[in-house]
Amino acid sequence: MGEIGPIADKVTSYFYALLFVRHPELRSLFPAAMDTQRDRLLKALLTAAEHIDNPPVLVEYLQNLGRGHRKYGTRPEHYPAVGECLIGALSKYATGIWDRETEAAWVRAYTTMSQVMIDAAATDELRAPAWWHAEVVAHDLRTADVAVLTLRPDQPYPFLAGQYASLETPWWPRVWRHYSFASAPRSDGLLTFHVKAVPAGWVSNSLVHRARPGDVVRLGPAGGSMTVDHTRDNGLLCLGGGTGIAPVKAMVEDLAERSSRRPVEVFYGARTDHDLYDIDTLLRLQQSHPWLTVRAVVDQRAHVQLPDAIRGYGPWTEYDAYLSGPPGMIRNGIPALRAAGIPAHRIRHDSVEELVVAGD
Ligand SMILES: NC(=O)C1=CN([C@@H]2O[C@H](COP(=O)(O)OP(=O)(O)OC[C@H]3O[C@@H](n4cnc5c(N)ncnc54)[C@H](O)[C@@H]3O)[C@@H](O)[C@H]2O)C=CC1
């Protein structure tokens, strides 16, 4: 895979060109504009290569990917078509390393990996829909660019607090973006999401500025492993930056519903006081739950940014940590938490690559 990095752009462009020329029927499975889509294939390949020596992690990743592909309308017969074009593109550009043996190794690896995806999709088909329709039942514009959306799925939607869903709007067909659930599962089955409209973010802009009650979106299955391990009883340190507070709030609700007494310390970071759009909800939760402490860290006023703000408190060595927010906050947060004595395996966050796409 190391050799592919520098020629990745060429390989992916040529791959899609080959795919759409040889299999024009597959074009309709992809969005009209292919910009972020392009990187996705490569990221998936790189992630798979990263875990090649850890079969359980690789298999779990591929199973999720296979299940997640159901919403695009991917069928088992599409996988060989993709494989053949991928190998066609690699053999054209990776000339320095490409020979019969390399090709045979790629064919073997691709066949094995795609079979894991196909099998996972087939098993999932027996128990869950490929996607859910969900109607917007409330749209609350909290700031000029942040909206809280409440959705009613057309059938029960299983998920855990801390996870996210992929979402497609009627305005940008086949463009899917990830949003974390902002509430724990509710008895009325409603789902909430916090969405910030970002420049050039087609999906987020339409959800914030265009969506209204009555509009219907599509949801893919829930994903992500930033969930609370309820077998443990130590404290939780949660850092939520901007709309990254959404899954933190869901996890706090989850703990409250289970009558947990585990200490939970939430640091809620925002650029200005005005951007703390959900602080009232968190302060209300703090009032009803003595185990919960909420601290706001406002860039304009604080002398340090969010991850470093934890230094003045603690000790954190016994805590599990959760990071949720912009990719830069997560990148800076990991070393800050490690420096505070929390080992890497107790620091949870979503994949930064997925968040970059979610930022659209
Ligand atoms: N599961 C997750 O991790 C979730 C992530 N998000 C992501 O969170 C982001 C939210 O965007 P905004 O509300 O515009 O946030 P923002 O850009 O206004 O940042 C919010 C706060 O995060 C901290 N922060 C930001 N960049 C930092 C950096 N480089 N180093 C250290 N701290 C930093 C600061 O305290 C800042 O006030 C989006 O990118 C969204 O995709 C949103 C929901 C869930």
The ligand as an SDF file (V2000), in Angstrom:
LIG
                    3D

 44 48  0  0  0  0  0  0  0  0999 V2000
  -18.5930   12.2160   17.1400 N   0  0  0  0  0  0  0  0  0  0  0  0
  -17.9100   13.3000   16.9210 C   0  0  0  0  0  0  0  0  0  0  0  0
  -16.7090   13.3810   17.1230 O   0  0  0  0  0  0  0  0  0  0  0  0
  -18.6320   14.5020   16.4500 C   0  0  0  0  0  0  0  0  0  0  0  0
  -17.9320   15.4570   15.7750 C   0  0  0  0  0  0  0  0  0  0  0  0
  -18.5590   16.5690   15.3100 N   0  0  0  0  0  0  0  0  0  0  0  0
  -17.7330   17.4940   14.5630 C   0  0  0  0  0  0  0  0  0  0  0  0
  -17.5220   18.5990   15.4100 O   0  0  0  0  0  0  0  0  0  0  0  0
  -17.3070   19.7400   14.6250 C   0  0  0  0  0  0  0  0  0  0  0  0
  -18.1070   20.8430   15.2290 C   0  0  0  0  0  0  0  0  0  0  0  0
  -17.8590   22.0130   14.5670 O   0  0  0  0  0  0  0  0  0  0  0  0
  -18.0330   23.4160   15.2620 P   0  0  0  0  0  0  0  0  0  0  0  0
  -19.2750   23.3850   16.0760 O   0  0  0  0  0  0  0  0  0  0  0  0
  -17.8740   24.4050   14.1470 O   0  0  0  0  0  0  0  0  0  0  0  0
  -16.7810   23.4750   16.2340 O   0  0  0  0  0  0  0  0  0  0  0  0
  -15.7350   24.6720   16.3600 P   0  0  0  0  0  0  0  0  0  0  0  0
  -14.7980   24.6670   15.2330 O   0  0  0  0  0  0  0  0  0  0  0  0
  -16.5020   25.9030   16.6900 O   0  0  0  0  0  0  0  0  0  0  0  0
  -14.9070   24.1760   17.6370 O   0  0  0  0  0  0  0  0  0  0  0  0
  -15.5490   23.9640   18.8780 C   0  0  0  0  0  0  0  0  0  0  0  0
  -14.5130   23.9600   19.9610 C   0  0  0  0  0  0  0  0  0  0  0  0
  -13.6220   22.8630   19.8130 O   0  0  0  0  0  0  0  0  0  0  0  0
  -12.3260   23.2460   20.2760 C   0  0  0  0  0  0  0  0  0  0  0  0
  -11.3770   23.1440   19.1550 N   0  0  0  0  0  0  0  0  0  0  0  0
  -11.6280   23.3860   17.8470 C   0  0  0  0  0  0  0  0  0  0  0  0
  -10.5280   23.1890   17.1060 N   0  0  0  0  0  0  0  0  0  0  0  0
   -9.5580   22.8000   17.9690 C   0  0  0  0  0  0  0  0  0  0  0  0
   -8.2020   22.4380   17.8220 C   0  0  0  0  0  0  0  0  0  0  0  0
   -7.6020   22.4150   16.6260 N   0  0  0  0  0  0  0  0  0  0  0  0
   -7.5120   22.0810   18.9230 N   0  0  0  0  0  0  0  0  0  0  0  0
   -8.1020   22.0710   20.1070 C   0  0  0  0  0  0  0  0  0  0  0  0
   -9.3790   22.4200   20.3330 N   0  0  0  0  0  0  0  0  0  0  0  0
  -10.1010   22.7720   19.2710 C   0  0  0  0  0  0  0  0  0  0  0  0
  -12.4240   24.6640   20.7490 C   0  0  0  0  0  0  0  0  0  0  0  0
  -12.7130   24.6230   22.1270 O   0  0  0  0  0  0  0  0  0  0  0  0
  -13.6140   25.1640   19.9620 C   0  0  0  0  0  0  0  0  0  0  0  0
  -14.2670   26.2310   20.5820 O   0  0  0  0  0  0  0  0  0  0  0  0
  -17.6510   19.3940   13.1940 C   0  0  0  0  0  0  0  0  0  0  0  0
  -16.4430   19.1860   12.5070 O   0  0  0  0  0  0  0  0  0  0  0  0
  -18.3790   18.0610   13.3400 C   0  0  0  0  0  0  0  0  0  0  0  0
  -18.1700   17.2160   12.2300 O   0  0  0  0  0  0  0  0  0  0  0  0
  -19.8610   16.8140   15.5660 C   0  0  0  0  0  0  0  0  0  0  0  0
  -20.6120   15.8730   16.2380 C   0  0  0  0  0  0  0  0  0  0  0  0
  -20.0590   14.6480   16.7040 C   0  0  0  0  0  0  0  0  0  0  0  0
  1  2  1  0
  2  3  2  0
  2  4  1  0
  4  5  2  0
  4 44  1  0
  5  6  1  0
  6  7  1  0
  6 42  1  0
  7  8  1  0
  7 40  1  0
  8  9  1  0
  9 10  1  0
  9 38  1  0
 10 11  1  0
 11 12  1  0
 12 13  2  0
 12 14  1  0
 12 15  1  0
 15 16  1  0
 16 17  2  0
 16 18  1  0
 16 19  1  0
 19 20  1  0
 20 21  1  0
 21 22  1  0
 21 36  1  0
 22 23  1  0
 23 24  1  0
 23 34  1  0
 24 25  1  0
 24 33  1  0
 25 26  2  0
 26 27  1  0
 27 28  1  0
 27 33  2  0
 28 29  1  0
 28 30  2  0
 30 31  1  0
 31 32  2  0
 32 33  1  0
 34 35  1  0
 34 36  1  0
 36 37  1  0
 38 39  1  0
 38 40  1  0
 40 41  1  0
 42 43  2  0
 43 44  1  0
M  END
$$$$
